[in-house]
Amino acid sequence: MYDYLVVGAGLAGSVFARFMTDKGKKCLVIDRRKHIAGNIYSEQMEGIEVHKYGPHIFHTDNDKIWEFVNRFISFNHFIYSPLANYKGELYNLPFNMNTFHELWGVRTPKEARERIELHKKESGIKTPTNLEEQAIMLVGRDIYEKLVRGYTEKQWGRPCKELPSFIIKRLPVRFTFDNNYFNHPYQGIPIGGYTKMVEKILAGIEVRLGTDYLAERAVYKGAAKKIIYTGPIDEYFGYRFGELEYRSLRFETETLDTDNYQGVAGMNYTDAIIPYTRIIEHKHFEFGKGNPKKTVITREYSEQWENGKEPYYPVNDEKNIRIYEKYLKESKKDRHVIFAGRLGKYQYYDMDKVIADVLKTAEKEAYLNFGNGEQI
């Protein structure tokens, strides 16, 4: 009946289905959750668009990806500028001249670099072998101890000395007085929310929610020429090579009788004693819109993943990469199935990278199978 059965109504599955539908192909999208949009799902509380699975700020430097999402929805001009709270002391993020001045009193990039170089020499580190050493090389020991160590160990559930150095390499460090976390030309929040954006991406496409593909494989066998699977790749193969590790998240969302709780969308708590990693105040993503007498906050806790919890962050250490490579090899044996998205590929993706990767996959699929792909 269908050309493609798309398993997962999140961003990856929705974008693939949209591309193929625009090419005249018939798609069926299913999801075991009872809502579309996956982890970027948002819903209104007190007139405030609440990010139910953690904050998502769209940002990209790719003109074509920005054009693609703007086909479906307009974006506001929100700029993410979180703060770090260490035992009541507040510091600007990402690490920039404001942070260095708040911590050391330095006023120029030269002074900040000299302070970091001094920390490097004192540490004796030449080639970083773990996250702790990499962080000290990037920003010095003071910032590592106050703003990196506690937060990171809560986030990953293990000491920084046991974490690979590459995790911290993507952390922005700037020698300018710039609190913009994402240094991309395009940034913002969809006006009306991410759920509205995905609704428009899926417009005219058949969607079935509350449907667990893995539990109903027999029902959907032969329903489509190909399957696009965006769920966990190890679960698809029945964990035959072992479970891939993830970090999960737990959220506590609360409505408060105040117009403004913390004055910023994101406040990171970097002290190890505080059990949550951050507090999100959702109304600041839309510049205070919503009930003027209420606000909605979410405390975010990082947890060890286990079956029954939502997998969020892949633990891409050597052990898990070896396991994933076995699943990747197995996946290539069946040309009837395409694995996509962060769970299907066991990678952490920003939203623009999800879209870029899926469009590349869809364009290749279109070219190979019906010869009318487009260059993305």
DRENMARMI-887155 format. One record per residue (C-alpha): residue in one letter; z, x, y. Coordinates in Angstrom, 2 decimals. Layout:
<pts>
<"a"; <Z; X; Y>>
...
</pts>
This chain:
<pts>
<"m"; <0.00; 0.00; 0.00>>
<"y"; <0.80; 2.85; 2.41>>
<"d"; <-0.69; 6.19; 3.28>>
<"y"; <2.73; 7.68; 4.07>>
<"l"; <6.28; 6.79; 3.10>>
<"v"; <8.51; 8.41; 5.71>>
<"v"; <12.10; 8.86; 4.55>>
<"g"; <14.26; 9.00; 7.66>>
<"a"; <13.96; 7.10; 10.95>>
<"g"; <15.33; 9.95; 13.03>>
<"l"; <13.30; 12.02; 15.45>>
<"a"; <11.34; 13.97; 12.82>>
<"g"; <10.33; 10.96; 10.74>>
<"s"; <9.55; 8.80; 13.76>>
<"v"; <7.29; 11.41; 15.36>>
<"f"; <5.37; 11.98; 12.11>>
<"a"; <4.90; 8.24; 11.63>>
<"r"; <3.70; 7.85; 15.23>>
<"f"; <1.14; 10.63; 14.87>>
<"m"; <-0.30; 9.25; 11.66>>
<"t"; <-0.28; 5.66; 12.89>>
<"d"; <-2.26; 6.78; 15.93>>
<"k"; <-4.77; 8.28; 13.48>>
<"g"; <-5.20; 4.89; 11.82>>
<"k"; <-2.97; 5.56; 8.84>>
<"k"; <-0.46; 3.05; 7.47>>
<"c"; <3.16; 4.24; 7.41>>
<"l"; <6.39; 2.80; 6.09>>
<"v"; <9.60; 4.29; 7.52>>
<"i"; <12.90; 3.82; 5.66>>
<"d"; <16.42; 5.00; 6.43>>
<"r"; <19.71; 4.61; 4.61>>
<"r"; <21.56; 4.10; 7.88>>
<"k"; <21.50; 0.68; 9.48>>
<"h"; <19.99; 1.98; 12.69>>
<"i"; <17.03; 4.06; 13.79>>
<"a"; <17.12; 7.35; 15.76>>
<"g"; <19.27; 9.37; 13.34>>
<"n"; <21.78; 11.62; 15.08>>
<"i"; <20.31; 10.98; 18.53>>
<"y"; <21.26; 7.30; 18.23>>
<"s"; <22.93; 5.92; 21.35>>
<"e"; <24.41; 2.54; 22.21>>
<"q"; <25.99; 0.89; 25.21>>
<"m"; <29.73; 0.58; 25.78>>
<"e"; <30.96; -0.74; 29.14>>
<"g"; <27.40; -0.40; 30.42>>
<"i"; <27.48; 3.31; 29.55>>
<"e"; <24.98; 4.82; 27.11>>
<"v"; <27.17; 6.53; 24.48>>
<"h"; <25.82; 9.33; 22.27>>
<"k"; <27.34; 8.27; 18.95>>
<"y"; <26.74; 11.53; 17.05>>
<"g"; <27.45; 14.05; 19.76>>
<"p"; <25.69; 14.80; 23.05>>
<"h"; <21.95; 15.38; 23.11>>
<"i"; <20.25; 16.80; 26.19>>
<"f"; <16.49; 17.00; 25.98>>
<"h"; <15.15; 20.32; 27.24>>
<"t"; <11.91; 22.20; 26.67>>
<"d"; <9.51; 24.73; 28.14>>
<"n"; <6.58; 23.25; 26.21>>
<"d"; <4.26; 21.22; 28.45>>
<"k"; <2.72; 19.29; 25.55>>
<"i"; <6.07; 18.32; 24.06>>
<"w"; <7.22; 17.08; 27.48>>
<"e"; <4.01; 15.07; 27.85>>
<"f"; <4.51; 13.63; 24.36>>
<"v"; <8.03; 12.27; 24.95>>
<"n"; <7.07; 10.96; 28.40>>
<"r"; <4.46; 8.77; 26.72>>
<"f"; <7.34; 6.62; 25.54>>
<"i"; <10.09; 6.85; 28.13>>
<"s"; <11.01; 8.37; 31.49>>
<"f"; <13.79; 10.92; 31.85>>
<"n"; <16.41; 11.35; 34.55>>
<"h"; <17.12; 14.73; 36.17>>
<"f"; <20.42; 15.49; 34.40>>
<"i"; <21.28; 19.20; 34.18>>
<"y"; <23.86; 20.23; 31.58>>
<"s"; <26.60; 22.37; 33.19>>
<"p"; <29.66; 22.23; 30.90>>
<"l"; <33.06; 23.79; 31.57>>
<"a"; <35.34; 25.76; 29.27>>
<"n"; <39.04; 24.92; 29.22>>
<"y"; <41.30; 27.74; 28.02>>
<"k"; <45.00; 26.79; 28.20>>
<"g"; <44.31; 24.78; 31.35>>
<"e"; <42.17; 27.46; 33.01>>
<"l"; <38.61; 26.31; 33.77>>
<"y"; <35.53; 28.53; 33.49>>
<"n"; <31.86; 27.84; 34.09>>
<"l"; <29.36; 27.81; 31.25>>
<"p"; <27.00; 29.27; 30.29>>
<"f"; <28.43; 32.74; 30.92>>
<"n"; <27.17; 33.65; 34.37>>
<"m"; <28.31; 35.21; 37.63>>
<"n"; <30.61; 32.25; 38.31>>
<"t"; <32.35; 32.91; 34.97>>
<"f"; <32.62; 36.65; 35.63>>
<"h"; <34.04; 36.04; 39.10>>
<"e"; <36.57; 33.49; 37.80>>
<"l"; <37.72; 35.90; 35.11>>
<"w"; <37.48; 39.35; 36.73>>
<"g"; <37.03; 38.70; 40.46>>
<"v"; <33.70; 40.57; 40.48>>
<"r"; <31.15; 39.54; 43.10>>
<"t"; <27.91; 41.29; 42.15>>
<"p"; <25.80; 41.58; 38.97>>
<"k"; <26.35; 45.36; 39.10>>
<"e"; <30.12; 44.92; 38.95>>
<"a"; <29.83; 42.40; 36.09>>
<"r"; <27.56; 44.68; 34.05>>
<"e"; <29.88; 47.64; 34.63>>
<"r"; <32.84; 45.60; 33.36>>
<"i"; <30.94; 44.56; 30.21>>
<"e"; <29.74; 48.13; 29.63>>
<"l"; <33.34; 49.32; 29.86>>
<"h"; <34.33; 46.82; 27.15>>
<"k"; <31.45; 48.00; 24.96>>
<"k"; <32.53; 51.64; 25.24>>
<"e"; <36.17; 50.79; 24.55>>
<"s"; <35.17; 48.81; 21.44>>
<"g"; <33.19; 51.69; 19.94>>
<"i"; <30.61; 49.19; 18.61>>
<"k"; <27.11; 50.60; 18.21>>
<"t"; <25.33; 48.08; 16.00>>
<"p"; <26.98; 44.62; 15.71>>
<"t"; <27.54; 43.55; 12.10>>
<"n"; <29.27; 40.21; 12.72>>
<"l"; <29.73; 37.54; 15.38>>
<"e"; <32.84; 39.12; 16.91>>
<"e"; <31.10; 42.44; 17.49>>
<"q"; <27.96; 40.73; 18.81>>
<"a"; <29.99; 38.65; 21.28>>
<"i"; <31.85; 41.70; 22.59>>
<"m"; <28.53; 43.49; 23.07>>
<"l"; <27.17; 40.48; 25.01>>
<"v"; <30.08; 39.53; 27.27>>
<"g"; <33.03; 41.87; 26.71>>
<"r"; <36.36; 41.43; 24.97>>
<"d"; <38.05; 39.31; 27.68>>
<"i"; <35.46; 36.54; 27.50>>
<"y"; <35.30; 36.81; 23.71>>
<"e"; <39.07; 36.31; 23.34>>
<"k"; <39.32; 33.47; 25.87>>
<"l"; <36.04; 31.58; 25.61>>
<"v"; <34.35; 32.47; 22.31>>
<"r"; <36.81; 33.21; 19.53>>
<"g"; <38.90; 30.03; 19.33>>
<"y"; <35.99; 27.66; 19.91>>
<"t"; <33.73; 29.41; 17.40>>
<"e"; <36.35; 29.63; 14.67>>
<"k"; <37.05; 25.90; 15.08>>
<"q"; <33.33; 25.17; 15.01>>
<"w"; <32.58; 27.15; 11.84>>
<"g"; <35.93; 27.03; 10.06>>
<"r"; <36.14; 30.75; 9.42>>
<"p"; <37.05; 33.96; 11.30>>
<"c"; <34.42; 35.35; 13.66>>
<"k"; <34.43; 38.61; 11.69>>
<"e"; <33.07; 36.66; 8.71>>
<"l"; <30.24; 35.00; 10.65>>
<"p"; <26.75; 36.52; 11.03>>
<"s"; <25.93; 38.04; 14.40>>
<"f"; <22.77; 35.95; 14.94>>
<"i"; <24.81; 32.77; 15.56>>
<"i"; <25.94; 34.03; 18.97>>
<"k"; <22.61; 35.56; 20.02>>
<"r"; <21.30; 32.22; 21.28>>
<"l"; <24.25; 31.87; 23.69>>
<"p"; <22.98; 32.18; 27.29>>
<"v"; <24.34; 35.06; 29.39>>
<"r"; <23.11; 35.31; 32.99>>
<"f"; <23.84; 37.61; 35.88>>
<"t"; <23.16; 34.88; 38.44>>
<"f"; <25.35; 32.14; 39.92>>
<"d"; <23.62; 29.48; 37.81>>
<"n"; <25.56; 26.91; 35.75>>
<"n"; <22.45; 25.33; 34.19>>
<"y"; <23.06; 25.74; 30.45>>
<"f"; <19.41; 25.36; 29.46>>
<"n"; <17.00; 27.61; 31.30>>
<"h"; <13.99; 25.34; 30.72>>
<"p"; <11.72; 23.74; 33.33>>
<"y"; <12.00; 20.29; 31.71>>
<"q"; <15.41; 18.74; 31.12>>
<"g"; <17.00; 15.32; 31.21>>
<"i"; <18.27; 12.22; 29.42>>
<"p"; <15.97; 9.28; 28.50>>
<"i"; <16.52; 6.45; 30.95>>
<"g"; <17.88; 3.63; 28.79>>
<"g"; <18.96; 5.96; 25.98>>
<"y"; <17.57; 7.77; 22.95>>
<"t"; <17.55; 4.67; 20.78>>
<"k"; <15.17; 3.03; 23.25>>
<"m"; <12.96; 6.12; 23.12>>
<"v"; <12.75; 6.06; 19.31>>
<"e"; <12.14; 2.28; 19.34>>
<"k"; <9.05; 2.94; 21.45>>
<"i"; <7.90; 5.80; 19.24>>
<"l"; <8.14; 3.46; 16.24>>
<"a"; <6.50; 0.48; 17.97>>
<"g"; <4.13; -1.33; 15.58>>
<"i"; <5.31; 0.68; 12.54>>
<"e"; <7.08; -1.01; 9.62>>
<"v"; <10.71; 0.11; 9.37>>
<"r"; <13.29; -0.76; 6.69>>
<"l"; <16.91; 0.14; 7.38>>
<"g"; <19.88; 0.29; 5.02>>
<"t"; <17.52; 1.63; 2.37>>
<"d"; <18.54; 4.68; 0.34>>
<"y"; <15.37; 6.30; -0.96>>
<"l"; <17.11; 8.54; -3.49>>
<"a"; <18.95; 5.56; -4.99>>
<"e"; <15.73; 3.53; -5.09>>
<"r"; <13.09; 6.07; -6.07>>
<"a"; <11.82; 3.84; -8.83>>
<"v"; <11.24; 1.01; -6.36>>
<"y"; <9.17; 3.22; -4.05>>
<"k"; <7.33; 5.20; -6.69>>
<"g"; <3.64; 4.85; -5.99>>
<"a"; <4.19; 2.95; -2.74>>
<"a"; <2.37; 5.62; -0.71>>
<"k"; <-0.08; 8.43; -1.18>>
<"k"; <2.43; 10.91; 0.25>>
<"i"; <6.13; 11.10; 1.09>>
<"i"; <7.58; 12.70; 4.21>>
<"y"; <11.19; 13.50; 3.36>>
<"t"; <13.61; 14.37; 6.20>>
<"g"; <16.88; 14.20; 4.26>>
<"p"; <18.79; 17.13; 2.69>>
<"i"; <16.44; 19.12; 0.49>>
<"d"; <19.18; 20.00; -2.02>>
<"e"; <20.09; 16.34; -2.45>>
<"y"; <16.43; 15.47; -3.10>>
<"f"; <16.42; 17.89; -6.05>>
<"g"; <19.77; 16.68; -7.39>>
<"y"; <21.57; 19.89; -6.31>>
<"r"; <20.02; 21.70; -9.28>>
<"f"; <20.43; 25.10; -7.59>>
<"g"; <23.78; 24.25; -6.01>>
<"e"; <24.87; 22.57; -2.78>>
<"l"; <23.80; 23.98; 0.55>>
<"e"; <26.70; 24.33; 2.97>>
<"y"; <26.95; 22.54; 6.31>>
<"r"; <29.49; 21.97; 8.99>>
<"s"; <30.23; 18.35; 9.69>>
<"l"; <31.66; 16.59; 12.74>>
<"r"; <34.19; 13.85; 13.32>>
<"f"; <34.25; 11.82; 16.52>>
<"e"; <37.04; 9.90; 18.24>>
<"t"; <35.60; 7.64; 20.94>>
<"e"; <37.87; 5.92; 23.44>>
<"t"; <37.44; 3.64; 26.46>>
<"l"; <39.73; 4.54; 29.34>>
<"d"; <40.85; 2.52; 32.36>>
<"t"; <39.57; 5.00; 34.94>>
<"d"; <36.28; 5.59; 36.69>>
<"n"; <36.22; 9.34; 35.99>>
<"y"; <38.24; 11.24; 33.37>>
<"q"; <37.15; 14.88; 33.61>>
<"g"; <34.40; 15.03; 36.24>>
<"v"; <31.85; 16.65; 33.91>>
<"a"; <29.79; 15.54; 30.90>>
<"g"; <31.05; 18.29; 28.60>>
<"m"; <34.40; 20.12; 28.52>>
<"n"; <34.75; 22.75; 25.77>>
<"y"; <38.29; 23.52; 24.57>>
<"t"; <38.30; 27.20; 23.61>>
<"d"; <41.99; 27.56; 22.74>>
<"a"; <42.46; 27.56; 18.94>>
<"i"; <45.61; 25.37; 19.26>>
<"i"; <43.62; 22.37; 20.55>>
<"p"; <42.18; 20.74; 17.40>>
<"y"; <38.96; 19.39; 18.93>>
<"t"; <36.11; 21.55; 20.18>>
<"r"; <35.12; 19.46; 23.20>>
<"i"; <35.43; 16.18; 25.07>>
<"i"; <32.29; 14.37; 26.15>>
<"e"; <32.41; 11.90; 29.04>>
<"h"; <29.23; 9.89; 28.58>>
<"k"; <28.83; 8.27; 32.00>>
<"h"; <28.11; 11.67; 33.58>>
<"f"; <24.84; 11.90; 31.66>>
<"e"; <23.65; 9.03; 33.86>>
<"f"; <25.40; 10.02; 37.10>>
<"g"; <28.27; 7.54; 36.83>>
<"k"; <26.32; 4.42; 35.88>>
<"g"; <28.15; 1.66; 34.04>>
<"n"; <31.48; -0.07; 34.61>>
<"p"; <32.94; 1.47; 37.79>>
<"k"; <36.48; 0.89; 36.49>>
<"k"; <35.99; 2.26; 32.96>>
<"t"; <34.83; 5.42; 31.28>>
<"v"; <34.08; 6.34; 27.65>>
<"i"; <35.07; 9.72; 26.20>>
<"t"; <34.52; 11.25; 22.77>>
<"r"; <36.63; 14.00; 21.24>>
<"e"; <34.61; 16.09; 18.81>>
<"y"; <36.17; 17.78; 15.78>>
<"s"; <34.38; 20.25; 13.52>>
<"e"; <35.00; 19.82; 9.79>>
<"q"; <33.98; 21.28; 6.47>>
<"w"; <31.14; 19.23; 5.03>>
<"e"; <31.52; 17.49; 1.68>>
<"n"; <29.61; 14.68; -0.03>>
<"g"; <30.01; 11.46; 1.91>>
<"k"; <30.13; 13.20; 5.29>>
<"e"; <27.17; 13.71; 7.60>>
<"p"; <25.69; 17.25; 7.46>>
<"y"; <25.17; 18.62; 10.98>>
<"y"; <24.95; 22.40; 11.16>>
<"p"; <23.48; 24.45; 8.30>>
<"v"; <25.49; 27.53; 7.37>>
<"n"; <22.61; 29.98; 7.33>>
<"d"; <24.40; 32.93; 5.75>>
<"e"; <22.91; 35.08; 3.00>>
<"k"; <24.36; 32.99; 0.18>>
<"n"; <22.93; 29.72; 1.50>>
<"i"; <19.59; 31.23; 2.46>>
<"r"; <19.17; 32.41; -1.15>>
<"i"; <19.91; 28.89; -2.41>>
<"y"; <17.53; 27.34; 0.12>>
<"e"; <14.73; 29.70; -0.90>>
<"k"; <14.99; 28.34; -4.45>>
<"y"; <14.63; 24.78; -3.15>>
<"l"; <11.76; 25.83; -0.91>>
<"k"; <9.94; 27.34; -3.88>>
<"e"; <10.55; 24.17; -5.89>>
<"s"; <9.31; 21.98; -3.03>>
<"k"; <5.92; 23.71; -3.01>>
<"k"; <5.23; 22.59; -6.57>>
<"d"; <4.80; 18.96; -5.51>>
<"r"; <2.00; 18.44; -2.97>>
<"h"; <2.87; 14.75; -2.89>>
<"v"; <6.01; 15.46; -0.80>>
<"i"; <6.35; 17.11; 2.62>>
<"f"; <9.82; 18.23; 3.71>>
<"a"; <10.53; 18.06; 7.44>>
<"g"; <13.32; 18.08; 10.01>>
<"r"; <16.58; 20.01; 10.16>>
<"l"; <17.82; 18.77; 6.76>>
<"g"; <14.49; 19.02; 4.96>>
<"k"; <14.07; 22.61; 6.18>>
<"y"; <17.75; 23.59; 6.35>>
<"q"; <17.48; 24.81; 9.94>>
<"y"; <19.21; 24.05; 13.19>>
<"y"; <16.57; 22.67; 15.58>>
<"d"; <16.74; 21.61; 19.20>>
<"m"; <14.95; 18.29; 19.73>>
<"d"; <11.83; 19.81; 21.26>>
<"k"; <11.53; 22.20; 18.31>>
<"v"; <11.84; 19.27; 15.88>>
<"i"; <8.95; 17.52; 17.62>>
<"a"; <6.83; 20.68; 17.82>>
<"d"; <7.33; 21.47; 14.13>>
<"v"; <6.60; 17.90; 13.01>>
<"l"; <3.48; 17.63; 15.16>>
<"k"; <2.25; 20.93; 13.75>>
<"t"; <2.84; 19.65; 10.21>>
<"a"; <1.14; 16.34; 10.97>>
<"e"; <-1.83; 18.02; 12.63>>
<"k"; <-2.30; 20.26; 9.59>>
<"e"; <-1.98; 17.27; 7.27>>
<"a"; <-4.57; 15.35; 9.29>>
<"y"; <-7.01; 18.26; 9.32>>
<"l"; <-6.72; 18.97; 5.59>>
<"n"; <-6.88; 15.37; 4.41>>
<"f"; <-9.11; 13.48; 6.78>>
<"g"; <-10.56; 16.07; 9.11>>
<"n"; <-9.58; 14.68; 12.49>>
<"g"; <-6.52; 16.65; 13.47>>
<"e"; <-5.89; 17.76; 17.01>>
<"q"; <-4.64; 21.08; 18.25>>
<"i"; <-0.96; 20.79; 19.24>>
</pts>
